[in-house]
Every structure is written in C-alpha cells, then in structure tokens.
Amino acid sequence: MSDEITWLSTAVAADRLGITPRTLYRFIDEGHLAAYKFGRVIRLKQLDVDAYIESCRVEPGSMSHLYPETAGSGE
C-alpha cells in the first residue's frame, strides 16, 4: 500500500466532479471539500474528491418527490 498522495488542480477536480471551478471554490469555502494552498496554488487530494463523490450518491427511493403523482391521473 502506497502512502503517496495524488494531488489534483482545481481545474481537474472541477472537471472530475462535473462542475465549474467557481462552484468548486464555493464547495471548498463552505467546507464540503478539503483543499490545500501551497503558495498561490490550491490543490485537492484525489482521495478526498473521490470520497466526496461517493458521499453524494443518491439512495434508491429518495427521489420520489421529483416525480409526484398527479391528482386525477386515472391510473
């Protein structure tokens, strides 16, 4: 097992998450994602980004509010 850290730039992390860099900075500022500043450069650990992705997984049965039954649909 390697203890080597894989660092991602903000552009790569945002792309991996499918969001804009501006949204990524907001996630960092709000504490949703850990980031590290080295001089003027901000980097994220790939493991942290991957863990965030997993934490956003949608649980089955939790989205019924997005497609409510319409009253009187006759079904």
Buried (B, 14 or more C-beta within 10 A) or exposed (E): EEEEEEEBEBEBBBBBBEEEBEEBBEBBEEEEBEBEEEEEEBBBBBEBBEEBEEEEEEEEEEEEEEEEEEEEEEE
